[in-house]
Amino acid sequence: MKLYEFKQTLSEKEPPSDVAVYLQALWFDAKGDWDKAHQIVQDIDDENASWIHAYLHRKEGDVFNSDYWYNRAGKKRAKGSLENEWEEIVQTML
């Protein structure tokens, strides 16, 4: 699946069933359901989930918390737009 194909699924009521849990979280975030996205990744203990967790807290405006999660992900806080970071994460997870 390509980024544009993933974005096309945003018109559906549910995320694609054949994508990883990380992409499901990002799908819910793009649909405006921050809480569901956060719920999905908060208990997964790996770098991918930590990156998404960091992005979500950055989006929320909680810089201190987001920096903690970026550190757990082995990443620095993104400097660009939230949209650009979302796309970067999606492309990485695809």
N, CA, C and O of each residue as an XYZ file, in Angstrom:
376
protein
N       0.846     -1.174      0.000
C       0.000      0.000      0.000
C       0.892      1.238      0.000
O       1.933      1.262      0.656
N       0.491      2.229     -0.715
C       1.197      3.514     -0.799
C       0.478      4.544      0.079
O      -0.663      4.337      0.492
N       1.164      5.650      0.355
C       0.591      6.707      1.190
C      -0.752      7.181      0.648
O      -1.716      7.297      1.405
N      -0.826      7.453     -0.640
C      -2.073      7.964     -1.204
C      -3.200      6.948     -1.070
O      -4.358      7.327     -0.896
N      -2.870      5.662     -1.151
C      -3.887      4.624     -0.979
C      -4.368      4.571      0.473
O      -5.556      4.400      0.745
N      -3.419      4.721      1.393
C      -3.792      4.746      2.805
C      -4.699      5.942      3.080
O      -5.698      5.817      3.788
N      -4.354      7.091      2.525
C      -5.179      8.286      2.718
C      -6.588      8.085      2.160
O      -7.556      8.599      2.720
N      -6.702      7.349      1.075
C      -8.024      7.090      0.490
C      -8.915      6.298      1.442
O     -10.138      6.434      1.400
N      -8.319      5.475      2.296
C      -9.127      4.689      3.237
C      -9.761      5.550      4.315
O     -10.637      5.083      5.043
N      -9.332      6.803      4.429
C      -9.886      7.689      5.445
C     -11.353      8.030      5.192
O     -12.029      8.563      6.072
N     -11.837      7.728      4.013
C     -13.259      7.948      3.727
C     -14.122      6.788      4.240
O     -15.350      6.871      4.218
N     -13.495      5.735      4.690
C     -14.210      4.567      5.219
C     -14.546      4.781      6.704
O     -14.059      5.712      7.345
N     -15.399      3.882      7.226
C     -15.799      3.976      8.631
C     -14.824      3.295      9.576
O     -14.791      3.606     10.767
N     -14.038      2.375      9.057
C     -13.065      1.637      9.863
C     -11.745      1.571      9.107
O     -11.726      1.635      7.878
N     -10.636      1.443      9.841
C      -9.339      1.319      9.160
C      -9.257     -0.009      8.426
O      -9.986     -0.945      8.754
N      -8.386     -0.100      7.449
C      -8.213     -1.372      6.746
C      -7.829     -2.468      7.749
O      -7.017     -2.240      8.646
N      -8.402     -3.623      7.591
C      -8.160     -4.712      8.542
C      -6.784     -5.346      8.365
O      -6.299     -6.048      9.252
N      -6.165     -5.098      7.224
C      -4.885     -5.755      6.939
C      -3.667     -4.873      7.208
O      -2.570     -5.184      6.743
N      -3.842     -3.773      7.954
C      -2.699     -2.924      8.270
C      -2.293     -3.120      9.727
O      -3.095     -3.517     10.571
N      -1.037     -2.832      9.989
C      -0.491     -2.977     11.337
C      -1.195     -2.046     12.318
O      -1.787     -1.037     11.933
N      -1.117     -2.404     13.563
C      -1.752     -1.632     14.627
C      -1.256     -0.180     14.626
O      -2.013      0.727     14.971
N      -0.012      0.044     14.246
C       0.532      1.406     14.187
C      -0.252      2.250     13.187
O      -0.596      3.400     13.458
N      -0.522      1.664     12.041
C      -1.270      2.383     11.009
C      -2.726      2.570     11.419
O      -3.351      3.563     11.047
N      -3.258      1.646     12.164
C      -4.619      1.824     12.676
C      -4.674      3.050     13.592
O      -5.612      3.844     13.516
N      -3.677      3.199     14.449
C      -3.630      4.361     15.331
C      -3.542      5.657     14.524
O      -4.252      6.620     14.815
N      -2.688      5.680     13.531
C      -2.541      6.876     12.695
C      -3.801      7.149     11.890
O      -4.131      8.306     11.632
N      -4.505      6.101     11.492
C      -5.769      6.244     10.774
C      -6.793      6.952     11.670
O      -7.450      7.901     11.243
N      -6.920      6.481     12.914
C      -7.874      7.102     13.840
C      -7.489      8.549     14.132
O      -8.359      9.412     14.247
N      -6.198      8.816     14.251
C      -5.770     10.190     14.459
C      -6.195     11.078     13.294
O      -6.714     12.175     13.500
N      -5.978     10.607     12.090
C      -6.344     11.392     10.901
C      -7.844     11.613     10.813
O      -8.296     12.598     10.229
N      -8.613     10.705     11.388
C     -10.074     10.831     11.398
C     -10.558     11.727     12.541
O     -11.759     11.942     12.700
N      -9.615     12.250     13.337
C      -9.975     13.152     14.420
C     -10.221     12.471     15.756
O     -10.714     13.101     16.691
N      -9.881     11.190     15.853
C     -10.093     10.451     17.096
C      -8.747     10.247     17.804
O      -8.193      9.148     17.818
N      -8.240     11.338     18.389
C      -6.958     11.321     19.085
C      -6.973     10.286     20.207
O      -6.007      9.547     20.395
N      -8.078     10.240     20.949
C      -8.171      9.323     22.089
C      -8.024      7.869     21.666
O      -7.310      7.106     22.317
N      -8.681      7.481     20.600
C      -8.586      6.102     20.109
C      -7.154      5.812     19.652
O      -6.610      4.749     19.950
N      -6.550      6.750     18.934
C      -5.167      6.573     18.482
C      -4.240      6.386     19.677
O      -3.377      5.508     19.672
N      -4.419      7.203     20.682
C      -3.588      7.130     21.885
C      -3.817      5.813     22.615
O      -2.868      5.182     23.079
N      -5.058      5.407     22.713
C      -5.396      4.147     23.380
C      -4.682      2.969     22.712
O      -4.210      2.059     23.394
N      -4.604      2.990     21.401
C      -3.986      1.895     20.654
C      -2.491      1.790     20.957
O      -1.980      0.689     21.161
N      -1.786      2.923     20.989
C      -0.322      2.862     21.109
C       0.211      2.943     22.534
O       1.372      2.615     22.777
N      -0.613      3.371     23.470
C      -0.066      3.661     24.805
C       0.501      2.447     25.528
O       1.380      2.605     26.375
N       0.038      1.264     25.231
C       0.531      0.076     25.931
C       1.460     -0.793     25.096
O       1.813     -1.897     25.512
N       1.860     -0.309     23.920
C       2.813     -1.049     23.090
C       4.203     -0.516     23.403
O       4.454      0.684     23.294
N       5.092     -1.398     23.788
C       6.413     -0.997     24.240
C       7.466     -1.266     23.171
O       8.268     -2.193     23.287
N       7.448     -0.431     22.118
C       8.503     -0.505     21.113
C       8.715      0.882     20.514
O       7.958      1.812     20.793
N       9.742      1.010     19.698
C      10.102      2.320     19.157
C       9.050      2.883     18.209
O       8.833      4.094     18.186
N       8.395      2.035     17.431
C       7.369      2.529     16.508
C       6.206      3.154     17.275
O       5.768      4.260     16.958
N       5.711      2.444     18.279
C       4.608      2.971     19.079
C       5.039      4.231     19.832
O       4.260      5.173     19.980
N       6.273      4.237     20.301
C       6.776      5.418     21.011
C       6.819      6.634     20.089
O       6.518      7.747     20.520
N       7.186      6.432     18.836
C       7.212      7.547     17.875
C       5.811      8.096     17.663
O       5.609      9.310     17.669
N       4.849      7.211     17.475
C       3.464      7.651     17.292
C       2.963      8.327     18.563
O       2.281      9.350     18.500
N       3.298      7.762     19.700
C       2.915      8.331     20.983
C       3.486      9.752     21.110
O       2.792     10.669     21.547
N       4.748      9.920     20.725
C       5.389     11.236     20.757
C       4.662     12.218     19.854
O       4.369     13.343     20.257
N       4.375     11.792     18.641
C       3.646     12.636     17.688
C       2.295     13.072     18.273
O       1.921     14.242     18.189
N       1.577     12.119     18.864
C       0.250     12.431     19.420
C       0.350     13.468     20.543
O      -0.471     14.382     20.621
N       1.350     13.329     21.407
C       1.492     14.308     22.489
C       1.985     15.650     21.957
O       1.641     16.696     22.508
N       2.776     15.631     20.907
C       3.160     16.894     20.249
C       1.922     17.570     19.693
O       1.750     18.781     19.833
N       1.072     16.796     19.070
C      -0.170     17.334     18.511
C      -1.049     17.914     19.612
O      -1.704     18.940     19.429
N      -1.049     17.244     20.750
C      -1.834     17.675     21.901
C      -1.282     18.971     22.494
O      -2.000     19.712     23.166
N       0.002     19.236     22.238
C       0.645     20.423     22.786
C       1.415     20.159     24.069
O       1.861     21.096     24.731
N       1.573     18.902     24.419
C       2.291     18.507     25.631
C       3.749     18.210     25.264
O       4.124     17.053     25.074
N       4.552     19.245     25.168
C       5.929     19.136     24.688
C       6.779     18.269     25.614
O       7.561     17.443     25.142
N       6.633     18.448     26.921
C       7.429     17.667     27.865
C       7.177     16.173     27.664
O       8.120     15.388     27.562
N       5.923     15.791     27.608
C       5.561     14.386     27.431
C       5.993     13.881     26.054
O       6.489     12.761     25.930
N       5.805     14.700     25.029
C       6.199     14.261     23.684
C       7.710     14.033     23.614
O       8.162     13.079     22.980
N       8.487     14.893     24.256
C       9.937     14.717     24.240
C      10.351     13.409     24.916
O      11.288     12.746     24.470
N       9.655     13.040     25.987
C       9.920     11.760     26.641
C       9.733     10.620     25.645
O      10.569      9.720     25.563
N       8.630     10.658     24.884
C       8.331      9.580     23.936
C       9.241      9.609     22.723
O       9.597      8.555     22.198
N       9.629     10.808     22.261
C      10.617     10.875     21.178
C      11.924     10.221     21.621
O      12.551      9.493     20.851
N      12.327     10.478     22.847
C      13.548      9.869     23.379
C      13.409      8.344     23.399
O      14.346      7.639     23.025
N      12.271      7.834     23.825
C      12.047      6.385     23.851
C      12.073      5.799     22.441
O      12.455      4.646     22.245
N      11.663      6.603     21.467
C      11.649      6.157     20.071
C      13.012      6.304     19.404
O      13.214      5.823     18.289
N      13.948      6.966     20.084
C      15.258      7.208     19.493
C      15.215      8.295     18.436
O      16.001      8.278     17.489
N      14.297      9.241     18.592
C      14.110     10.318     17.609
C      14.169     11.672     18.301
O      14.003     11.781     19.515
N      14.408     12.684     17.505
C      14.321     14.058     17.979
C      12.936     14.591     17.612
O      12.322     14.144     16.643
N      12.453     15.554     18.402
C      11.151     16.154     18.122
C      11.151     16.744     16.714
O      12.082     17.448     16.320
N      10.109     16.451     15.976
C       9.977     16.964     14.614
C       9.889     18.487     14.632
O       9.306     19.078     15.541
N      10.465     19.097     13.636
C      10.456     20.561     13.522
C       9.380     21.038     12.543
O       8.926     22.179     12.620
N       8.977     20.160     11.628
C       8.014     20.547     10.606
C       6.584     20.469     11.104
O       6.322     20.377     12.303
N       5.680     20.509     10.164
C       4.255     20.485     10.500
C       3.843     19.107     11.008
O       4.505     18.103     10.747
N       2.747     19.088     11.732
C       2.180     17.821     12.193
C       1.788     16.948     11.011
O       1.975     15.732     11.042
N       1.246     17.565      9.973
C       0.848     16.805      8.782
C       2.046     16.113      8.140
O       1.965     14.949      7.746
N       3.151     16.837      8.039
C       4.359     16.234      7.456
C       4.876     15.083      8.311
O       5.310     14.056      7.789
N       4.827     15.263      9.625
C       5.294     14.185     10.487
C       4.363     12.976     10.377
O       4.834     11.840     10.317
N       3.060     13.206     10.348
C       2.094     12.118     10.203
C       2.405     11.331      8.928
O       2.454     10.101      8.951
N       2.614     12.036      7.825
C       2.926     11.370      6.561
C       4.237     10.595      6.638
O       4.335      9.489      6.107
N       5.236     11.162      7.290
C       6.520     10.468      7.438
C       6.355      9.178      8.230
O       6.910      8.141      7.870
N       5.586      9.254      9.312
C       5.372      8.052     10.121
C       4.596      7.007      9.319
O       4.953      5.829      9.328
N       3.545      7.427      8.634
C       2.750      6.483      7.835
C       3.639      5.806      6.790
O       3.608      4.584      6.647
N       4.422      6.588      6.069
C       5.278      6.009      5.040
C       6.270      5.023      5.638
O       6.558      3.989      5.035
N       6.788      5.328      6.802
C       7.717      4.424      7.464
C       7.012      3.125      7.869
O       7.581      2.042      7.736
N       5.783      3.233      8.358
C       5.041      2.057      8.817
C       4.486      1.211      7.681
O       4.227      0.019      7.846
N       4.304      1.848      6.518
C       3.829      1.077      5.356
C       4.932      0.167      4.877
O       4.746     -0.570      3.909
